[in-house]
């Protein structure tokens, strides 16, 4: 059985680490390079860097920050935000990332998933999905809709159908982020996570809502996720990565312990 991964998310705006609740009210909480180094040293399995306004502002990602983060950590590192072409993917990978994460651009141009997989391998292509709970309808039978541009634009896409399509197009992994749970610290949206896990055969990362280490265990057990993504609970010093992993291991999850 593969170990369950603990992934720390760095949301970056204007080169600074930021965090909000349900994609609003973002506050400056520090330097992303220093934070990435600290989480690497504490035992994070991966780091993901999101330039959260790059797509909405129609600009490229901050490659200088990517390069600085990559120089400080020696674990898998994925980058998302403002990646809209194979050339953008190549630039991010050359800056030091192992994976690229595409979200809004993939919805607008699904062929980008295939192009990235063919150029760099499926293992390098993560599709991020920002999901909002909505009334069930003929168009959205699951009751979960894909939204893009940082939650600003509804797409009318059903999240389960989109997840299946992403796998079909060549994605190697899906990161499913519940906007309703994001930053609330009330726990992951387990129903959504499990639905996506059951809909595809590729690894699924649970994102949005972690408030206690027990929530991480729930994401990889009841939710079935291959990895749990965290932000607030470590950014604000509420828990350490060691504490989170110890709780997960104590409850029976297989995790990598580096101490």
C-alpha positions in Angstrom: 0.0 0.0 0.0 1.3 3.4 -1.0 1.9 5.9 1.8 -0.6 8.7 2.1 1.0 12.1 1.4 0.8 15.3 3.3 1.1 18.3 1.0 1.5 21.9 2.1 -0.1 24.5 0.0 1.4 27.9 -0.5 -1.0 30.4 -1.9 1.0 33.3 -3.3 -0.1 36.8 -4.3 2.3 39.5 -5.4 5.2 37.3 -4.3 3.9 36.9 -0.7 2.3 34.0 1.1 -1.4 34.7 1.6 -4.5 32.9 3.0 -8.2 33.6 3.0 -11.5 31.9 3.7 -13.6 30.6 0.8 -11.3 32.4 -1.6 -11.9 35.9 0.0 -10.3 38.1 2.6 -6.8 37.1 1.9 -4.1 38.3 4.3 -0.4 38.5 3.9 1.1 35.9 6.2 4.8 35.7 5.3 7.5 34.8 2.8 6.8 31.7 0.7 10.4 30.7 0.3 11.1 30.7 4.0 7.8 28.8 4.6 8.6 26.2 2.0 12.0 25.5 3.5 10.5 25.2 7.0 7.9 22.7 5.8 10.4 20.7 3.9 12.6 20.4 7.0 9.6 19.5 9.1 8.7 16.5 6.9 6.2 17.6 4.3 5.9 15.1 1.5 5.3 17.7 -1.2 4.9 21.5 -1.6 2.4 23.1 -4.0 2.7 26.7 -4.9 -0.4 28.5 -6.3 0.0 32.0 -7.8 -3.7 32.7 -7.0 -4.3 35.8 -9.1 -2.2 35.0 -12.2 -5.1 33.6 -14.2 -7.6 36.3 -13.3 -5.0 39.0 -14.0 -4.1 37.3 -17.3 -0.3 37.2 -16.6 2.4 34.7 -16.3 3.5 33.1 -13.0 6.2 34.6 -10.8 9.0 32.4 -12.0 11.6 34.1 -9.7 9.6 32.9 -6.7 9.4 29.4 -8.2 13.2 29.3 -8.7 13.8 30.5 -5.1 11.5 27.9 -3.6 12.9 25.1 -5.7 16.5 26.0 -4.6 15.4 25.5 -0.9 13.5 22.2 -1.0 14.3 18.7 -2.1 10.9 17.1 -2.2 8.3 17.1 -5.1 7.1 20.6 -5.8 4.2 21.5 -8.0 3.2 24.9 -9.3 -0.1 26.4 -10.6 -1.6 29.7 -11.6 -1.2 31.4 -14.9 -0.1 28.3 -16.8 -1.9 28.4 -20.2 0.5 26.7 -22.7 3.1 24.0 -23.1 5.7 26.8 -23.1 4.4 28.0 -19.7 4.7 24.4 -18.4 8.2 24.1 -19.7 9.2 27.4 -18.1 7.9 26.3 -14.7 9.5 22.8 -14.9 12.8 24.4 -15.9 12.5 26.8 -13.0 12.7 23.7 -10.7 9.2 22.3 -10.3 8.5 18.6 -10.7 4.8 19.0 -11.6 2.6 21.7 -13.0 -1.0 22.3 -11.9 -3.5 23.6 -14.4 -7.0 24.7 -13.5 -8.8 27.6 -15.3 -6.7 27.1 -18.4 -7.6 23.4 -18.6 -11.3 24.2 -18.5 -10.9 26.8 -21.3 -8.6 24.6 -23.3 -8.9 20.9 -22.4 -6.4 19.9 -25.0 -3.8 21.5 -22.9 -4.0 18.5 -20.5 -3.1 16.1 -23.3 -0.4 18.4 -24.7 1.3 18.6 -21.3 1.1 14.9 -20.8 2.5 14.1 -24.2 5.4 16.6 -23.7 6.3 15.9 -20.1 4.5 12.7 -19.0 1.2 12.4 -17.2 3.0 12.2 -13.8 3.9 15.9 -14.3 0.3 17.1 -15.0 -2.0 17.8 -12.1 -5.4 19.2 -12.8 -6.7 21.4 -10.0 -10.5 21.6 -9.6 -12.2 24.4 -7.6 -15.6 23.1 -6.7 -18.8 24.7 -5.4 -21.8 22.9 -4.1 -24.9 23.9 -6.1 -28.5 22.6 -6.6 -28.6 19.4 -8.6 -29.8 19.9 -12.1 -29.7 18.1 -15.5 -26.5 19.9 -16.3 -24.9 19.3 -12.9 -26.4 16.0 -11.6 -23.7 15.6 -8.9 -24.6 19.0 -7.3 -21.0 20.1 -7.6 -19.9 22.7 -10.1 -16.5 23.6 -11.4 -15.7 27.3 -11.0 -12.6 29.0 -12.3 -10.5 32.2 -12.0 -10.3 31.8 -8.2 -13.9 31.0 -7.8 -15.1 34.1 -9.7 -16.5 32.4 -12.8 -19.1 29.6 -12.9 -18.6 27.1 -15.8 -21.7 24.9 -15.8 -19.5 21.8 -15.7 -20.3 18.9 -13.4 -17.3 18.1 -11.2 -17.5 14.4 -11.6 -17.9 14.5 -15.4 -15.0 16.9 -15.5 -12.8 14.7 -13.4 -13.4 11.7 -15.7 -12.6 13.9 -18.7 -9.4 15.1 -17.2 -8.2 11.5 -16.6 -9.3 10.6 -20.2 -7.2 13.5 -21.5 -4.1 12.4 -19.7 -4.0 14.0 -16.3 -1.8 12.1 -13.8 -3.5 13.5 -10.7 -6.4 15.6 -9.6 -6.5 18.1 -6.7 -10.1 18.7 -5.7 -10.6 21.8 -3.6 -14.0 22.5 -2.0 -14.6 26.3 -2.0 -17.3 25.8 0.6 -14.8 24.2 3.0 -11.8 26.3 2.0 -10.2 28.0 5.1 -13.0 27.1 7.4 -11.1 24.5 9.4 -14.2 22.4 9.8 -12.9 19.5 7.8 -12.7 18.4 4.2 -15.8 18.0 2.1 -15.7 14.2 2.3 -18.7 13.5 0.2 -17.2 15.4 -2.7 -13.7 13.9 -2.2 -15.1 10.3 -2.2 -17.3 11.0 -5.2 -14.2 12.2 -7.2 -12.1 9.2 -6.0 -14.8 6.8 -7.1 -15.1 8.5 -10.5 -11.5 8.1 -11.5 -8.5 5.7 -11.2 -5.7 8.3 -10.9 -4.6 9.8 -7.5 -6.8 12.4 -5.9 -5.7 15.1 -3.5 -8.2 16.4 -1.0 -8.1 20.1 -0.4 -10.0 22.7 1.5 -11.1 22.7 5.2 -8.4 21.0 7.3 -8.6 22.3 10.9 -7.3 19.3 12.9 -5.0 16.4 12.2 -8.0 14.1 12.5 -9.4 15.8 9.4 -6.4 14.6 7.4 -7.0 11.1 8.5 -10.6 11.3 7.4 -9.6 12.6 4.0 -7.4 9.6 3.3 -9.7 7.1 4.9 -13.4 7.9 4.5 -12.6 10.3 1.7 -10.3 7.8 0.0 -7.8 10.5 -1.1 -4.2 9.6 -1.9 -3.0 12.8 -0.2 -4.3 15.6 2.0 -3.4 19.2 1.3 -3.1 21.6 4.2 -2.5 25.3 4.7 -4.0 27.3 7.6 -3.3 24.7 10.3 0.4 24.9 9.7 0.7 28.4 8.5 -0.7 29.8 11.8 1.3 27.4 13.9 -1.8 25.5 15.2 -0.2 22.2 14.5 3.2 20.9 13.2 3.6 18.5 10.3 5.0 16.0 12.8 1.8 16.3 14.9 -0.4 15.8 11.9 1.5 12.7 10.7 1.6 11.2 14.2 -2.1 11.4 14.5 -2.7 10.0 11.0 -0.3 7.1 11.8 -1.8 6.5 15.2 -5.2 6.0 13.5 -3.8 3.5 11.0 -2.9 5.6 8.0 0.4 4.7 6.3 2.5 7.8 6.2 6.2 8.6 5.8 7.7 9.4 9.1 11.1 11.1 8.9 11.9 11.0 12.6 
